[in-house]
């Protein structure tokens, strides 16, 4: 996940080295999520591997480093998790929802509107579980049609 410019000062100078160590040395290039994202993974651990096709989304995995407590200054190993995009977004879902609500309320207040959010509006709600494909995704050859002179329409 890209770091927003306004949050860059919150990360240590050696963040890139820390992130590489977590993702590739500790995790071996595989997502470390064992359910922190709210999903039940086959075998207990997410099967997503860096730069390979994700078994659930069908997209190429870009392994990220997630802060479990959403605090970039806290770079203790137990607070960091190598995560595929799906798991990372699900781990951060509640945090993103709250910060988005606060941002929208601040924009509205700056425009002179009264706020109407309650504490219940800011509670964490888990995103829906995506469906798992029934068969593994594989590249399919392009459909090729050929006509003989007798079969041509």
C-alpha positions as CSV (number, residue, x, y, z in Angstrom):
1,X,0.0,0.0,0.0
2,X,1.4,3.4,-0.9
3,X,2.2,5.7,2.0
4,X,0.3,9.0,1.9
5,X,2.6,12.0,1.8
6,X,1.0,13.5,4.9
7,X,1.8,10.2,6.8
8,X,5.4,9.7,5.6
9,X,6.9,11.4,8.7
10,X,5.2,8.7,10.9
11,X,7.3,5.8,9.4
12,X,11.0,5.2,10.4
13,X,13.7,6.0,7.9
14,X,14.5,2.3,7.5
15,X,10.9,1.3,6.8
16,X,11.7,-0.2,3.3
17,X,14.3,-2.5,4.9
18,X,11.9,-3.5,7.7
19,X,9.1,-4.2,5.2
20,X,11.4,-6.3,3.0
21,X,12.6,-8.3,6.0
22,X,9.1,-9.0,7.2
23,X,7.7,-9.9,3.7
24,X,10.6,-12.0,2.3
25,X,12.8,-13.2,5.1
26,X,10.2,-13.9,7.8
27,X,7.2,-14.7,5.6
28,X,9.2,-16.3,2.7
29,X,7.2,-14.2,0.1
30,X,3.8,-15.7,1.3
31,X,0.9,-13.9,3.0
32,X,1.1,-14.6,6.8
33,X,-2.5,-14.0,7.5
34,X,-4.1,-16.8,9.6
35,X,-7.5,-15.2,9.9
36,X,-6.7,-11.6,11.1
37,X,-8.6,-10.5,8.0
38,X,-11.8,-12.3,9.1
39,X,-11.5,-15.0,6.5
40,X,-10.9,-18.7,7.2
41,X,-8.0,-19.7,5.0
42,X,-7.6,-23.3,3.7
43,X,-4.8,-24.9,5.7
44,X,-5.0,-22.1,8.3
45,X,-2.8,-19.6,6.4
46,X,-3.6,-17.5,3.3
47,X,-2.1,-19.3,0.3
48,X,-1.3,-16.0,-1.6
49,X,2.3,-15.8,-2.9
50,X,4.1,-12.6,-4.0
51,X,4.0,-12.1,-7.8
52,X,1.8,-15.1,-8.4
53,X,-1.9,-15.3,-9.2
54,X,-4.1,-14.9,-6.0
55,X,-6.2,-18.0,-5.6
56,X,-9.3,-16.0,-4.7
57,X,-9.1,-12.8,-6.6
58,X,-7.3,-13.9,-9.8
59,X,-5.0,-10.8,-9.6
60,X,-1.2,-10.8,-9.3
61,X,-0.2,-10.6,-5.6
62,X,1.8,-7.7,-4.4
63,X,2.8,-8.6,-0.8
64,X,2.5,-5.7,1.6
65,X,3.3,-5.1,5.3
66,X,0.3,-4.4,7.5
67,X,0.4,-2.7,10.9
68,X,-2.0,-4.7,13.0
69,X,-2.7,-1.8,15.4
70,X,-2.8,0.7,12.5
71,X,0.1,2.7,14.0
72,X,2.9,3.3,11.6
73,X,5.4,4.3,14.3
74,X,5.0,0.8,15.9
75,X,7.4,-1.4,13.9
76,X,7.7,-4.2,16.4
77,X,7.7,-7.6,14.6
78,X,4.6,-8.7,16.5
79,X,2.7,-5.7,15.1
80,X,3.7,-6.3,11.5
81,X,2.2,-8.9,9.1
82,X,3.2,-9.7,5.6
83,X,-0.2,-9.6,3.8
84,X,-1.6,-9.9,0.3
85,X,-3.8,-7.0,-0.9
86,X,-7.0,-8.8,0.0
87,X,-6.0,-9.6,3.6
88,X,-4.4,-6.2,4.1
89,X,-7.5,-4.3,2.9
90,X,-9.8,-6.5,5.1
91,X,-7.5,-6.0,8.1
92,X,-7.6,-2.2,7.6
93,X,-11.3,-2.0,6.6
94,X,-12.7,-0.8,9.9
95,X,-9.8,1.7,10.3
96,X,-10.4,3.1,6.8
97,X,-14.1,3.3,7.4
98,X,-13.6,5.4,10.6
99,X,-10.9,7.7,9.1
100,X,-13.1,8.2,6.0
101,X,-16.1,9.2,8.2
102,X,-13.9,11.6,10.2
103,X,-12.5,13.1,7.0
104,X,-16.0,13.6,5.5
105,X,-17.3,15.1,8.7
106,X,-14.4,17.5,8.8
107,X,-15.0,18.5,5.2
108,X,-18.7,19.1,5.9
109,X,-17.9,21.1,9.0
110,X,-15.4,23.2,7.0
111,X,-18.2,23.9,4.5
112,X,-20.5,25.0,7.3
113,X,-22.7,21.9,7.6
114,X,-23.7,20.4,10.9
115,X,-22.4,16.9,11.7
116,X,-24.8,14.0,12.3
117,X,-22.5,11.0,12.9
118,X,-23.0,9.0,16.0
119,X,-20.6,6.6,17.8
120,X,-22.5,3.7,16.2
121,X,-21.7,5.1,12.7
122,X,-18.0,4.7,13.5
123,X,-18.1,1.1,14.7
124,X,-16.1,-1.5,12.8
125,X,-18.2,-3.5,10.3
126,X,-16.5,-6.5,8.6
127,X,-16.6,-6.4,4.8
128,X,-18.5,-9.3,3.1
129,X,-16.6,-12.4,2.5
130,X,-15.7,-12.8,-1.2
131,X,-16.8,-16.0,-2.8
132,X,-14.1,-18.6,-3.5
133,X,-13.7,-19.9,-7.0
134,X,-14.9,-23.5,-7.4
135,X,-11.9,-24.3,-9.6
136,X,-8.3,-22.9,-9.6
137,X,-7.8,-20.1,-12.0
138,X,-5.6,-20.9,-15.0
139,X,-4.8,-19.0,-18.1
140,X,-7.1,-20.1,-20.9
141,X,-6.0,-20.2,-24.6
142,X,-7.6,-17.6,-26.8
143,X,-10.6,-18.9,-28.8
144,X,-9.6,-19.5,-32.4
145,X,-12.0,-20.2,-35.1
146,X,-11.2,-21.5,-38.6
147,X,-13.5,-22.0,-41.5
148,X,-12.9,-24.1,-44.6
149,X,-14.3,-22.8,-47.9
150,X,-17.3,-25.1,-47.5
151,X,-18.1,-24.1,-43.9
152,X,-17.8,-20.3,-44.4
153,X,-21.1,-18.5,-43.8
